Amino acid sequence: MNLSYSDLENSYYRSRKWKRKKREIIQWEENEEKNMKELYNDLCKDKYIISPTKRYIIKDPVVREIIVLSFRDRIVQ
């Protein structure tokens, strides 16, 4: 895989844009350097596993299913 650490950092910054007050992102940023290194190593060694998703049903104008990825998965996506 041709992934550079700077590409991963750019993806991280794009993923957190407009969401910095969310609990999951605050927790990630508490150990940002460690989390980023772990994620980078998992991706480089093909050990990355997608986390379980959260699903919501919204019945606003029509019924829709919303699938939410974990923050770590959003960075990779």
C-alpha positions in Angstrom: 0.0 0.0 0.0 1.3 3.4 -0.9 0.2 5.4 2.0 2.2 8.2 3.5 1.8 9.5 7.1 1.1 13.0 5.8 -1.8 11.6 3.6 -3.3 10.1 6.7 -2.9 13.3 8.7 -4.6 15.2 5.9 -7.5 12.8 6.0 -7.6 13.2 9.8 -7.9 16.9 9.5 -10.6 16.7 6.9 -12.6 14.2 9.0 -12.7 16.3 12.1 -13.7 19.5 10.3 -16.9 20.9 11.9 -17.0 18.1 14.4 -14.4 19.0 16.9 -16.8 19.2 19.8 -18.1 15.7 19.5 -17.1 13.3 22.3 -15.5 10.7 20.0 -13.2 13.3 18.4 -12.2 14.8 21.7 -11.3 11.3 23.0 -9.3 10.7 19.8 -7.4 14.0 20.2 -6.4 13.2 23.8 -4.0 10.6 22.4 -3.8 11.8 18.9 -0.2 10.9 18.2 -0.6 7.4 19.5 -3.9 6.8 17.7 -2.5 8.1 14.4 0.6 5.9 14.7 -1.5 2.8 15.5 -3.9 3.5 12.6 -1.0 4.1 10.2 0.7 0.8 11.3 -2.5 -1.1 11.0 -3.0 0.1 7.5 0.5 -0.5 6.4 0.6 -4.0 7.8 -2.9 -4.9 6.4 -4.2 -5.4 10.0 -6.9 -2.7 9.8 -10.4 -3.9 10.7 -13.5 -1.8 10.3 -15.3 -1.1 13.5 -19.0 -1.9 14.0 -21.3 0.8 12.7 -24.2 2.5 14.5 -27.5 2.5 12.7 -30.4 4.9 13.2 -33.9 5.0 11.7 -35.2 8.5 11.0 -38.8 9.1 10.1 -38.7 12.8 9.2 -40.4 13.2 5.9 -39.7 9.6 4.9 -38.2 6.6 6.7 -34.4 6.4 6.2 -31.7 4.4 7.8 -28.6 6.3 8.8 -25.3 4.4 9.2 -22.6 6.1 11.3 -19.0 5.1 11.1 -16.6 5.4 14.0 -14.2 8.4 13.7 -11.3 6.0 13.0 -13.1 4.6 10.1 -14.0 8.0 8.8 -10.3 8.9 8.7 -9.6 5.8 6.5 -12.6 6.3 4.3 
